[in-house]
Amino acid sequence: MNTTNLFASLGLFALVASGCTAAPSHAQDAPKLLPISQRIKQFVDQKEIAGAVTVVAKADRIVHLDAVGYSDLASQTPLRTDHIFWIASMTKPITATAVMMLAEQDLLSINDPVEKYIPEFAKLKTPDGSPAKVTLRHLLTHTSGLTDNTAEETKAAKTLSDLIPHFTARPLRFAPGSKWEYNQAGINSLGRIVEIIAGQPFEIFLENRLFRPLGMTDTTFYLSPAQKPRLAKSYKLTNGNLEEAAVFILDDHDVTYRTRYPAANGGLFSTAADYTRFAQMILNEGTLDGKRFLKPESVKLMTTAATADLKTGFTDGNAWALGWCVVRQPQGPSAALSPKSFGHGGAYGTQAWIDPVKKTAYILMVQRANFPNADASDLRRDFQNTAAPLAK
């Protein structure tokens, strides 16, 4: 792979073209660790997935980067490392990062009541009718008790603010902080709070404060016509065969369609290389390529378990931090990770996990619509189990 192609695949070409003379520290030939690619190929051959891009990264370099399989089964188009994926709930840690950026500016506190920014929250009641105080911490940890928007409400919403009146008109499902329940309304509320404080749309804040400075050139809520051909098709497994599946957040619209809200809970599209940039920044305690995005103490707060003894997550042995799942006791699909590792998955099987003990990030990009449990997939388990011993 020549240097220009490597920069393009890592989403860094624009930085070099703009006059950055010092090459980023991980701009090197990204090796392919054959055992990882061979294991992924078995899932392709078994028709479990159409293809996948895998990355193993250290804080300063790429240890492994490869694409296996197809982006389009009908045309047999090979999957490339620069193909774009709907990353779904892997958006949530990015939303949490935006919140922490504002907290560092003293523009908010995670312990603030949400009603300070969104007045409709003042009318929330617990199931027994008592007044409820929901904080930003509750939203970040999925312990708010909010009722999610219905499919009809979600479909009709054009902005994040359109979502708020619906769920704030309903009683909470439980007293805030008393239970963990995965919640989309809370994360979308955080996106709206960012908009209110920053005075700009959520997608613009992320572009200006995170994506452009990090060199995440292919991470967006709305693909451009130029990016559209690089979107990997999504598939579902039906009677042993893979059938094309829609990206349901698009609601049958084209991926370039912009008249929809920037879903802070799961609306982003990205590449493996782009998300690796984000993961490396977190692994570096808030910095990348000499730029600081968060203070080390903010990264630690955001990625440290914050749900006490509440049962959380979609696999056993986890706790929840501020926008991230945390591995408390590695087991099953998380067995290859160290305690205190943290990350997040997406609805169509994408996964990103950071091991702070081994100083390693594992990124998996795939578009399989109907895993029984994407966080507990054999694909995730085998990728991490194969990659961890090789991540030197």
Sine and cosine of phi, psi and omega as CSV:
sin_phi,cos_phi,sin_psi,cos_psi,sin_omega,cos_omega
0.00,0.00,0.81,-0.59,0.00,-1.00
-0.99,0.16,0.20,-0.98,-0.14,-0.99
-0.89,0.45,-0.65,0.76,-0.02,-1.00
-0.88,0.47,-0.71,0.70,0.01,-1.00
-0.90,0.43,-0.59,0.81,0.02,-1.00
-0.90,0.43,-0.71,0.71,0.02,-1.00
-0.87,0.50,-0.67,0.74,-0.01,-1.00
-0.89,0.46,-0.68,0.73,-0.03,-1.00
-0.92,0.39,-0.45,0.89,0.01,-1.00
-1.00,-0.06,0.10,0.99,0.02,-1.00
0.94,0.35,0.48,0.88,-0.12,-0.99
-0.91,-0.42,-0.10,0.99,-0.11,-0.99
-0.86,0.52,-0.61,0.79,-0.03,-1.00
-0.89,0.46,-0.57,0.82,0.00,-1.00
-0.92,0.39,-0.66,0.75,0.00,-1.00
-0.93,0.37,-0.69,0.73,-0.02,-1.00
-0.90,0.44,-0.46,0.89,-0.05,-1.00
-0.99,0.16,-0.01,1.00,0.09,-1.00
0.94,-0.35,0.14,0.99,0.05,-1.00
-0.96,0.28,0.94,-0.34,-0.10,-0.99
-1.00,0.05,-0.38,0.92,0.01,-1.00
-1.00,0.00,0.92,-0.38,-0.01,-1.00
-0.90,0.43,0.66,-0.75,0.05,-1.00
-0.82,0.57,0.45,-0.90,-0.16,-0.99
-0.91,0.42,-0.37,0.93,-0.01,-1.00
-0.96,-0.27,0.27,0.96,0.06,-1.00
-0.98,0.19,1.00,-0.03,-0.03,-1.00
-0.46,-0.89,0.20,-0.98,0.06,-1.00
-0.87,0.49,0.90,-0.44,-0.01,-1.00
-0.98,0.21,0.90,-0.43,-0.05,-1.00
-0.96,0.28,0.34,-0.94,0.12,-0.99
-0.94,-0.33,0.88,-0.47,0.05,-1.00
-0.99,0.11,0.96,-0.29,-0.18,-0.98
-0.81,0.59,-0.68,0.73,-0.01,-1.00
-0.85,0.52,-0.57,0.82,0.03,-1.00
-0.91,0.41,-0.76,0.65,-0.03,-1.00
-0.89,0.46,-0.62,0.79,0.02,-1.00
-0.90,0.43,-0.63,0.77,0.00,-1.00
-0.93,0.36,-0.65,0.76,0.04,-1.00
-0.90,0.44,-0.63,0.77,0.00,-1.00
-0.87,0.49,-0.55,0.84,0.04,-1.00
-0.88,0.47,-0.62,0.78,0.05,-1.00
-0.92,0.39,-0.57,0.82,0.07,-1.00
-0.93,0.37,-0.73,0.68,-0.02,-1.00
-0.89,0.46,-0.53,0.85,0.01,-1.00
-0.99,0.12,0.04,1.00,0.00,-1.00
0.87,0.49,0.56,0.83,0.13,-0.99
-0.99,0.11,-0.55,0.84,0.01,-1.00
-0.61,-0.79,0.36,-0.93,0.09,-1.00
-0.98,0.18,-0.56,0.83,-0.01,-1.00
0.05,-1.00,0.13,-0.99,0.01,-1.00
-0.39,-0.92,0.53,-0.85,0.18,-0.98
-0.96,-0.29,0.74,-0.67,-0.01,-1.00
-0.83,-0.56,0.61,-0.79,0.04,-1.00
-0.71,-0.70,0.68,-0.73,0.22,-0.97
-0.85,-0.53,0.82,-0.58,-0.11,-0.99
-0.72,-0.69,0.58,-0.82,0.24,-0.97
-0.99,-0.12,0.05,-1.00,-0.05,-1.00
-0.89,0.46,-0.46,0.89,-0.12,-0.99
-0.85,-0.53,0.07,1.00,-0.05,-1.00
-0.32,-0.95,0.33,-0.94,0.11,-0.99
-1.00,-0.06,0.84,-0.54,0.02,-1.00
-1.00,0.04,-0.56,0.83,-0.04,-1.00
-0.47,-0.88,0.69,-0.72,0.11,-0.99
-0.51,-0.86,0.85,-0.52,0.01,-1.00
-0.39,-0.92,0.44,-0.90,0.11,-0.99
-0.86,-0.51,0.73,-0.68,-0.02,-1.00
-0.77,-0.64,0.68,-0.73,0.07,-1.00
0.99,-0.11,-0.54,-0.84,-0.19,-0.98
-0.76,-0.65,0.54,-0.84,0.14,-0.99
-1.00,0.01,-0.34,0.94,0.00,-1.00
-0.55,-0.84,0.93,-0.36,-0.06,-1.00
-0.94,0.35,-0.61,0.79,-0.06,-1.00
-0.89,0.46,-0.67,0.74,-0.01,-1.00
-1.00,-0.07,-0.04,1.00,-0.04,-1.00
0.82,0.57,0.65,0.76,0.05,-1.00
-0.98,0.22,0.86,-0.50,-0.02,-1.00
-0.89,0.45,0.62,-0.78,0.09,-1.00
-0.95,0.30,0.68,-0.74,0.04,-1.00
-0.90,-0.44,0.31,-0.95,-0.01,-1.00
-0.93,0.38,-0.30,0.95,0.02,-1.00
-0.99,-0.14,0.18,0.98,0.10,-1.00
-0.93,0.38,0.49,-0.87,-0.08,-1.00
-0.98,-0.21,0.62,-0.78,-0.04,-1.00
-0.79,-0.61,0.53,-0.85,0.22,-0.98
-0.97,0.23,0.89,-0.45,-0.10,-1.00
-1.00,-0.08,-0.06,1.00,0.13,-0.99
0.77,0.63,-0.84,-0.55,-0.13,-0.99
-0.95,0.31,-0.08,1.00,0.20,-0.98
-0.92,0.39,-0.11,0.99,0.16,-0.99
-0.93,0.38,-0.51,0.86,-0.14,-0.99
-0.86,0.51,-0.71,0.71,0.07,-1.00
-0.88,0.47,-0.49,0.87,0.06,-1.00
-0.93,0.36,-0.66,0.75,0.07,-1.00
-0.88,0.48,-0.69,0.73,0.04,-1.00
-0.88,0.48,-0.61,0.79,0.04,-1.00
-0.89,0.46,-0.65,0.76,0.05,-1.00
-0.88,0.48,-0.67,0.75,0.03,-1.00
-0.89,0.46,-0.69,0.73,-0.01,-1.00
-0.92,0.40,-0.55,0.84,0.07,-1.00
-0.87,0.50,-0.69,0.73,0.01,-1.00
-0.94,0.34,-0.56,0.83,0.05,-1.00
-0.90,0.44,-0.62,0.79,0.03,-1.00
-0.91,0.42,-0.43,0.90,0.04,-1.00
-1.00,0.05,0.10,1.00,-0.06,-1.00
0.86,0.50,0.49,0.87,0.05,-1.00
-1.00,-0.02,-0.23,0.97,0.10,-1.00
-0.35,-0.94,0.23,-0.97,0.16,-0.99
-0.80,-0.60,0.61,-0.80,0.01,-1.00
-0.92,0.38,-0.24,0.97,0.05,-1.00
-1.00,-0.04,0.02,1.00,0.04,-1.00
-0.92,0.40,0.56,-0.83,0.19,-0.98
-0.93,0.36,0.64,-0.77,-0.04,-1.00
-0.89,0.46,-0.50,0.86,-0.03,-1.00
-0.88,0.48,-0.32,0.95,0.07,-1.00
-0.88,0.48,-0.49,0.87,-0.04,-1.00
-0.94,-0.35,-0.56,0.83,0.00,-1.00
-0.84,-0.55,0.99,-0.13,-0.14,-0.99
-0.85,0.53,-0.46,0.89,-0.02,-1.00
-0.86,0.52,-0.41,0.91,-0.01,-1.00
-0.92,0.39,-0.30,0.95,-0.02,-1.00
-0.91,0.41,-0.38,0.92,-0.04,-1.00
-1.00,-0.04,0.04,1.00,-0.02,-1.00
-0.92,0.40,0.60,-0.80,0.03,-1.00
-0.80,-0.60,0.48,-0.88,0.13,-0.99
-0.97,0.26,0.18,-0.98,-0.01,-1.00
-0.84,0.55,-0.47,0.88,0.02,-1.00
-1.00,0.02,0.11,0.99,0.06,-1.00
1.00,-0.02,0.04,1.00,0.01,-1.00
-0.97,0.23,0.48,-0.88,0.07,-1.00
-0.87,0.49,0.58,-0.81,-0.04,-1.00
-0.85,-0.53,0.68,-0.74,0.07,-1.00
-0.92,-0.40,0.97,-0.25,0.03,-1.00
-1.00,-0.09,0.78,-0.62,0.01,-1.00
-0.97,-0.26,0.21,-0.98,0.08,-1.00
-0.88,0.48,-0.56,0.83,0.05,-1.00
-0.87,0.50,-0.66,0.75,0.06,-1.00
-0.87,0.49,-0.68,0.74,0.01,-1.00
-0.90,0.44,-0.68,0.73,-0.05,-1.00
-0.93,0.37,-0.46,0.89,-0.07,-1.00
-0.97,-0.26,0.11,0.99,0.00,-1.00
0.87,0.49,0.61,0.79,0.02,-1.00
-0.86,-0.51,0.38,0.92,-0.08,-1.00
-0.98,0.19,-0.51,0.86,-0.10,-0.99
0.99,0.11,0.07,1.00,0.00,-1.00
-0.89,0.45,0.52,-0.85,0.13,-0.99
-1.00,-0.01,0.76,-0.65,-0.03,-1.00
-0.93,0.36,0.39,-0.92,0.08,-1.00
-0.90,0.44,0.52,-0.86,0.09,-1.00
-0.96,0.27,0.23,-0.97,0.03,-1.00
-0.87,0.49,-0.61,0.79,-0.01,-1.00
-0.92,0.38,-0.68,0.73,0.02,-1.00
-0.90,0.44,-0.66,0.75,0.01,-1.00
-0.90,0.43,-0.69,0.72,-0.02,-1.00
-0.89,0.45,-0.58,0.81,-0.07,-1.00
-0.99,0.17,-0.35,0.94,-0.09,-1.00
-0.95,0.32,0.71,-0.71,0.06,-1.00
-0.95,-0.32,-0.32,0.95,0.02,-1.00
-0.70,-0.72,0.29,-0.96,0.07,-1.00
-0.88,0.48,-0.59,0.81,-0.01,-1.00
-0.91,0.42,-0.45,0.90,0.01,-1.00
-0.91,0.42,-0.40,0.92,-0.04,-1.00
-0.97,0.22,-0.51,0.86,-0.21,-0.98
-0.87,0.49,-0.75,0.66,-0.11,-0.99
-0.87,0.49,-0.45,0.90,-0.07,-1.00
-0.95,0.32,-0.83,0.56,-0.09,-1.00
-0.98,0.20,-0.37,0.93,0.05,-1.00
-0.98,0.21,-0.19,0.98,0.06,-1.00
-1.00,0.06,-0.10,0.99,-0.04,-1.00
-0.94,-0.34,0.49,-0.87,0.05,-1.00
-0.90,0.44,0.45,-0.89,0.12,-0.99
-0.92,0.40,0.40,-0.92,0.02,-1.00
-0.98,0.17,-0.39,0.92,0.04,-1.00
-0.28,-0.96,0.23,-0.97,0.00,-1.00
-0.91,0.42,0.70,-0.72,-0.02,-1.00
-0.82,0.57,0.74,-0.67,0.03,-1.00
1.00,0.03,-0.13,0.99,-0.10,-1.00
-1.00,0.02,-0.20,0.98,-0.10,-0.99
-0.38,-0.93,0.43,-0.90,0.14,-0.99
-0.97,-0.23,0.78,-0.63,0.08,-1.00
-0.52,-0.86,0.90,-0.45,-0.06,-1.00
-0.79,0.61,0.77,-0.64,-0.22,-0.97
-0.62,-0.78,0.82,-0.57,0.00,-1.00
-1.00,0.09,-0.58,0.82,-0.05,-1.00
-0.87,0.49,-0.62,0.78,-0.02,-1.00
-0.91,0.41,-0.67,0.74,0.00,-1.00
-0.93,0.36,-0.63,0.77,0.06,-1.00
-0.90,0.43,-0.54,0.84,0.08,-1.00
-0.90,0.43,-0.60,0.80,0.06,-1.00
-0.89,0.45,-0.66,0.75,0.07,-1.00
-0.86,0.50,-0.65,0.76,0.03,-1.00
-0.92,0.40,-0.62,0.78,0.04,-1.00
-0.89,0.46,-0.65,0.76,0.06,-1.00
-0.86,0.52,-0.69,0.73,0.01,-1.00
-0.87,0.49,-0.70,0.72,-0.04,-1.00
-0.90,0.44,-0.73,0.68,-0.05,-1.00
-0.95,0.32,-0.67,0.74,-0.06,-1.00
-0.98,0.19,-0.33,0.94,-0.02,-1.00
0.94,0.35,0.51,0.86,0.01,-1.00
-0.42,-0.91,0.35,-0.94,0.02,-1.00
-0.85,0.53,0.52,-0.86,-0.05,-1.00
-0.83,0.55,-0.67,0.74,-0.05,-1.00
-0.91,0.40,-0.52,0.85,0.03,-1.00
-0.95,0.31,-0.66,0.75,0.06,-1.00
-0.85,0.53,-0.74,0.67,-0.02,-1.00
-0.90,0.44,-0.65,0.76,0.00,-1.00
-0.89,0.45,-0.70,0.71,-0.08,-1.00
-0.97,0.23,-0.60,0.80,-0.13,-0.99
-0.99,-0.10,-0.37,0.93,-0.12,-0.99
-0.78,-0.63,-0.86,0.51,-0.18,-0.98
-0.91,0.41,-0.78,0.62,-0.03,-1.00
-0.91,0.41,-0.73,0.68,0.03,-1.00
-0.89,0.45,-0.52,0.86,0.01,-1.00
-0.99,0.14,-0.18,0.98,-0.08,-1.00
0.98,0.19,0.42,0.91,0.03,-1.00
-1.00,0.03,0.96,0.27,-0.17,-0.98
-0.96,0.27,-0.26,0.97,-0.03,-1.00
-0.90,-0.43,0.34,0.94,0.01,-1.00
-0.97,-0.26,0.87,-0.49,-0.15,-0.99
-0.29,-0.96,0.38,-0.92,0.16,-0.99
-0.99,0.14,-0.39,0.92,-0.14,-0.99
-0.73,-0.69,0.95,-0.31,0.01,-1.00
-0.93,0.36,0.56,-0.83,0.09,-1.00
-0.99,0.12,0.30,-0.95,0.10,-1.00
-0.83,0.56,-0.54,0.84,0.01,-1.00
-0.94,0.33,-0.52,0.85,0.00,-1.00
-0.99,0.16,-0.45,0.89,-0.14,-0.99
-0.78,0.63,-0.69,0.72,-0.02,-1.00
-0.89,0.46,-0.31,0.95,-0.01,-1.00
-1.00,-0.03,0.06,1.00,0.04,-1.00
-0.97,0.26,0.87,-0.50,0.06,-1.00
-0.93,0.36,0.69,-0.72,0.00,-1.00
-0.95,0.32,0.51,-0.86,0.03,-1.00
-0.99,-0.11,0.53,-0.85,-0.03,-1.00
-0.69,-0.72,0.42,-0.91,0.13,-0.99
-0.81,-0.58,0.51,-0.86,-0.02,-1.00
-1.00,-0.02,0.86,-0.50,-0.02,-1.00
-0.74,-0.68,0.90,-0.43,0.03,-1.00
0.78,0.62,0.68,0.73,0.08,-1.00
0.99,0.13,0.04,1.00,0.01,-1.00
-0.82,-0.58,0.50,-0.86,0.03,-1.00
-1.00,0.00,0.80,-0.60,0.04,-1.00
-0.89,-0.46,0.57,-0.82,-0.01,-1.00
-0.88,0.48,0.66,-0.75,-0.02,-1.00
-0.79,-0.61,0.53,-0.85,0.01,-1.00
-0.98,0.19,0.44,-0.90,0.21,-0.98
-0.99,0.14,0.96,-0.27,-0.26,-0.96
-0.91,0.41,-0.41,0.91,0.01,-1.00
-0.93,0.38,-0.30,0.96,0.00,-1.00
-0.98,0.18,-0.28,0.96,0.05,-1.00
0.78,0.63,0.74,0.67,0.04,-1.00
0.94,0.35,0.10,1.00,0.09,-1.00
-1.00,0.07,0.30,-0.95,0.09,-1.00
-0.92,0.39,0.47,-0.88,-0.05,-1.00
-0.91,0.42,-0.31,0.95,0.04,-1.00
-1.00,0.04,-0.10,1.00,-0.03,-1.00
-0.89,0.45,0.80,-0.60,-0.14,-0.99
-0.95,-0.31,-0.09,1.00,-0.03,-1.00
-1.00,0.07,0.87,0.49,0.10,-1.00
-0.51,-0.86,0.43,-0.90,-0.09,-1.00
-0.97,0.26,0.47,-0.88,0.05,-1.00
-0.97,0.23,1.00,-0.10,-0.17,-0.99
-0.93,0.38,0.97,-0.24,-0.01,-1.00
-0.91,0.42,-0.35,0.94,-0.02,-1.00
-1.00,0.09,-0.34,0.94,-0.07,-1.00
0.07,-1.00,0.57,0.82,-0.11,-0.99
-0.98,-0.19,-0.02,1.00,-0.13,-0.99
-0.99,0.10,0.52,-0.86,0.20,-0.98
-0.93,-0.37,0.54,-0.84,-0.05,-1.00
-0.32,-0.95,0.08,-1.00,0.12,-0.99
-0.93,-0.38,0.27,-0.96,0.06,-1.00
-0.87,0.49,-0.66,0.75,-0.02,-1.00
-0.91,0.41,-0.66,0.75,0.02,-1.00
-0.88,0.48,-0.76,0.65,-0.05,-1.00
-0.92,0.39,-0.47,0.88,0.09,-1.00
-0.90,0.44,-0.63,0.77,0.07,-1.00
-0.84,0.55,-0.73,0.69,0.02,-1.00
-0.88,0.47,-0.72,0.69,-0.02,-1.00
-0.89,0.45,-0.63,0.78,0.03,-1.00
-0.91,0.42,-0.60,0.80,0.06,-1.00
-0.88,0.48,-0.70,0.72,0.03,-1.00
-0.92,0.40,-0.67,0.75,0.02,-1.00
-0.89,0.46,-0.51,0.86,0.04,-1.00
-1.00,0.06,0.30,0.96,0.02,-1.00
0.85,0.53,0.63,0.77,0.15,-0.99
0.97,-0.25,0.01,1.00,-0.01,-1.00
-0.81,-0.58,0.40,-0.91,0.15,-0.99
-0.39,-0.92,0.72,-0.69,0.02,-1.00
0.78,0.62,0.64,0.77,0.07,-1.00
0.99,0.15,0.03,1.00,0.03,-1.00
-0.96,-0.29,0.70,-0.71,0.04,-1.00
-0.98,-0.17,0.77,-0.64,0.01,-1.00
-0.94,-0.33,-0.57,0.82,0.04,-1.00
-0.62,-0.78,0.44,-0.90,0.12,-0.99
-0.97,0.25,0.48,-0.88,0.02,-1.00
-0.82,0.58,-0.64,0.77,-0.01,-1.00
-0.92,0.39,-0.49,0.87,0.06,-1.00
-0.94,0.33,-0.67,0.74,0.04,-1.00
-0.88,0.47,-0.69,0.73,0.00,-1.00
-0.89,0.45,-0.70,0.71,0.02,-1.00
-0.88,0.48,-0.68,0.74,-0.07,-1.00
-0.93,0.37,-0.44,0.90,-0.12,-0.99
-0.92,-0.39,0.23,0.97,0.03,-1.00
-0.97,-0.24,0.68,-0.73,-0.03,-1.00
-0.77,0.64,0.72,-0.69,-0.08,-1.00
-0.73,-0.69,0.27,0.96,-0.07,-1.00
-0.90,-0.44,0.35,0.94,0.06,-1.00
0.76,0.65,-0.80,-0.60,-0.08,-1.00
-0.99,-0.16,0.21,0.98,0.00,-1.00
-0.91,0.42,0.62,-0.78,0.09,-1.00
-0.97,0.23,0.81,-0.58,-0.09,-1.00
-0.72,-0.70,0.28,-0.96,0.22,-0.98
1.00,0.09,0.03,-1.00,-0.08,-1.00
-0.96,-0.28,0.00,1.00,0.15,-0.99
-0.69,-0.73,0.25,-0.97,-0.07,-1.00
-0.98,0.22,0.41,-0.91,0.13,-0.99
1.00,0.05,0.30,0.96,-0.10,-1.00
-0.93,-0.37,0.32,-0.95,0.23,-0.97
-0.79,-0.62,-0.02,-1.00,0.03,-1.00
-0.81,-0.59,0.66,-0.76,0.09,-1.00
-0.96,-0.27,-0.44,-0.90,-0.03,-1.00
-1.00,0.00,1.00,0.08,-0.01,-1.00
1.00,-0.05,-0.05,1.00,-0.04,-1.00
-0.79,-0.61,0.52,-0.85,0.22,-0.97
-1.00,0.09,0.62,-0.78,0.00,-1.00
-0.86,-0.51,0.73,-0.69,0.04,-1.00
-0.99,0.12,0.92,-0.38,0.03,-1.00
-1.00,0.03,-0.73,0.68,0.00,-1.00
-0.75,-0.66,0.98,-0.18,-0.04,-1.00
-0.83,0.55,0.71,-0.71,0.00,-1.00
-0.16,-0.99,0.37,-0.93,0.04,-1.00
0.81,0.58,-0.82,-0.57,-0.04,-1.00
-0.92,0.39,-0.28,0.96,0.01,-1.00
-0.97,-0.23,0.20,0.98,-0.12,-0.99
-0.87,0.49,-0.48,0.87,-0.04,-1.00
-0.99,0.15,-0.13,0.99,-0.05,-1.00
-1.00,-0.08,0.42,-0.91,0.06,-1.00
-0.99,0.13,0.44,-0.90,0.17,-0.98
-0.81,0.59,0.60,-0.80,-0.04,-1.00
0.98,0.18,0.07,1.00,0.18,-0.98
-0.90,0.43,0.41,-0.91,-0.06,-1.00
-0.56,-0.83,0.40,-0.92,-0.01,-1.00
0.08,-1.00,-0.30,-0.95,0.00,-1.00
-0.29,-0.96,0.51,-0.86,0.09,-1.00
-0.94,-0.33,0.07,-1.00,0.05,-1.00
-0.78,-0.63,0.30,-0.95,-0.12,-0.99
-0.85,0.53,-0.56,0.83,-0.06,-1.00
-0.99,-0.17,0.43,0.90,0.17,-0.98
0.99,-0.13,-0.11,0.99,0.04,-1.00
-0.90,0.44,0.54,-0.84,-0.02,-1.00
-0.58,-0.82,0.59,-0.80,0.12,-0.99
-0.61,-0.79,0.88,-0.48,-0.04,-1.00
-0.74,-0.67,0.67,-0.74,-0.05,-1.00
-0.88,-0.48,0.84,-0.55,0.02,-1.00
-0.98,-0.22,0.97,-0.25,-0.07,-1.00
-0.96,0.27,-0.28,0.96,0.04,-1.00
-0.98,0.19,-0.74,0.67,0.03,-1.00
-1.00,0.07,-0.05,1.00,0.02,-1.00
0.82,0.58,0.75,0.66,-0.10,-0.99
-0.68,-0.73,0.62,-0.78,0.11,-0.99
-0.90,-0.43,0.64,-0.77,0.01,-1.00
-0.87,-0.50,0.87,-0.50,-0.04,-1.00
-0.87,-0.49,0.78,-0.63,0.02,-1.00
-0.80,-0.60,0.85,-0.52,0.04,-1.00
-0.91,-0.42,0.86,-0.52,-0.03,-1.00
-0.47,-0.88,0.37,-0.93,0.01,-1.00
-0.76,-0.65,0.96,0.27,0.03,-1.00
-0.91,-0.42,0.90,-0.43,-0.23,-0.97
-0.97,0.23,-0.47,0.88,-0.17,-0.99
-0.81,-0.59,0.71,0.71,0.25,-0.97
-0.86,0.52,0.69,-0.72,0.07,-1.00
-0.83,0.56,-0.62,0.78,0.08,-1.00
-0.47,-0.88,0.97,-0.24,-0.11,-0.99
-0.87,0.50,-0.57,0.82,0.00,-1.00
-0.94,0.34,-0.40,0.92,-0.04,-1.00
-0.95,-0.31,0.33,0.94,-0.06,-1.00
-0.92,0.39,0.51,-0.86,0.11,-0.99
-0.88,0.48,-0.53,0.85,0.01,-1.00
-0.88,0.47,-0.76,0.66,0.04,-1.00
-0.87,0.49,-0.75,0.66,-0.04,-1.00
-0.85,0.52,-0.75,0.66,-0.08,-1.00
-0.94,0.33,-0.57,0.82,0.08,-1.00
-0.87,0.49,-0.78,0.63,-0.02,-1.00
-0.92,0.39,-0.65,0.76,0.01,-1.00
-0.90,0.44,-0.60,0.80,0.01,-1.00
-0.97,0.26,-0.63,0.78,-0.12,-0.99
-0.97,0.24,-0.62,0.79,-0.14,-0.99
-0.83,0.55,-0.72,0.70,0.00,-1.00
-0.93,0.37,-0.32,0.95,-0.08,-1.00
-1.00,-0.09,-0.16,0.99,-0.13,-0.99
-0.99,0.14,0.96,0.27,-0.05,-1.00
-1.00,0.00,0.00,0.00,0.00,0.00
